[in-house]
Amino acid sequence: MINKLPNKLTMLRKSLGYTQGDLASRLDVAIKDYMNWENGNSIPSFAHLQKLSILFNIPIELLMDNKK
C-alpha cells in the first residue's frame, strides 16, 4: 500500500501558500525533517501530526487515513 501522507502534506502546504521552511519553523523542526515527511522518507510523530492538523485546520484523522 502506498503511503498517502506525503502527498497530503505537500498539497495542503501548497494550498495555504507555505514553503517547506515555513512549516518547519512553525513546527519547530529542522527543514530536513519536514522535507523527509513530504518525501516519504520518515513519518511525523503523533505530536507533530496534531500540530499539522491544527495548522491545516483539518481533523487529524484526515491526515492519518491512508484511504483518502
Residue, then its C-alpha position, 0 to 999 in steps of 0.5 A: m500500500i502506498n503511503k498517502l501522507p506525503n502527498k497530503l502534506t505537500m498539497l495542503r502546504k501548497s494550498l495555504g501558500y507555505t514553503q517547506g521552511d515555513l512549516a518547519s519553523r512553525l513546527d519547530v523542526a529542522i527543514k530536513d525533517y519536514m522535507n523527509w515527511e513530504n518525501g516519504n522518507s520518515i513519518p511525523s510523530f503523533a505530536h507533530l501530526q496534531k500540530l499539522s492538523i491544527l495548522f491545516n485546520i483539518p481533523i487529524e484523522l484526515l491526515m492519518d487515513n491512508k484511504k483518502 
